[in-house]
Amino acid sequence: MLLFFINFCKSLKTILLKQDEVSLITKTNESVKNLYLFDFDGTLYTPTDELKIKAKNAQEESLKKNLQGTYNKDTTFKEFVKNYKFPFQGLIRLGYNSRTVLDETVNEAFKDFKLEISDELADKIKNLPGDKMILTNNLAEKVKDIIDDSKLKDIFTFVIGPNFYSRIFISKPSSEVFIMLNDKFKNDLKYENVYLFDDEPDNVEGGKSVNWISVECKFNDLSDKISELIKK
């Protein structure tokens, strides 16, 4: 029973961006003062052209299937990108079955995806003095599976991501995301310092708006950015 309890405590958990789930986030130890948040896409890996094409094709097929008679191969995908950035998110916001859409798009695009992380980078992240979590705009459950099958396994405690099972979900860079999480991290859990590594400038600004130490970096720069932070 004790062994089961220890393994359970070490397992990576998902948190959806809604108040009742955010309230479940915990520290690894009450004495921990620092929290390091990492974005996923673009920060913990560089999307390849192959992955981008696979994701685009999966979303186009989902649009075609769900919109049926209103789908136009020349305009629909572009309109959804313009209005929602990611077409699969547009389908969810319009009320299409979220689980079906996610299976057709995110899960299809990331099927057989492997996270390529060097031992050196994995050790740098692991040795940062504090708790480590992932704050993503991707599907939290899928990110968890990918992390659990990588060299980053057992380093992160939570994957925090949008509640795609509701039409009214929030995601970065919405101020609501940063305000809700900052209240949890600073006021409830009493982290003294929250660090954010993200490749999107708007997300970095969102972190700065709540006084997080926010670092803009892509995957290729991540190791150097961590080294710079450690030296300060």
ABEGO torsion letter per residue (X at the ends): XAAAAAAAAABBBBBBBBAAAAAABBBABAABABBBBBBABGAABBBBAAAAAAAAAAAAAAAAAAAEAABBAAAAAAAAAAAAGBAAAAAAAAGBBAAAAAAABAAAAABGBBBBBBAAAAAAAAABBEBBBBBBABBAAAAAAAAAABAABGABABBBBBBAABABBBBOABAAAAAAAAAAAAAAAGBABBBBBBABAAAAAAAAAAGBBBBBBBAAAAAAAAAAAAAX
